[in-house]
């Protein structure tokens, strides 16, 4: 994956999705692709979306498997308001 995102942000996102949320590598890759698509739809830089996800992961981890969906919804709401 290469979207102008720091390798550390991609690696951090993958690690969080796999270790914290229990996703497979393929599921984590699909989740990150989904987040990049959302960033483009919202007009938010992809690197910012990935960085925000990694920054929020300690809080999102409490949501378990719904963390990525919750983050995407929060990103949508934040853009609208």
Protein Blocks (a to p, Z undefined) as FASTA:
>chain_A
ZZhiafklmmmmmmmmmmmnopafklmmmmmmmmmmmmmmnopafklmmmmmmmmmmmmm
mnmmmlmmmmmmmmmmmmmZZ
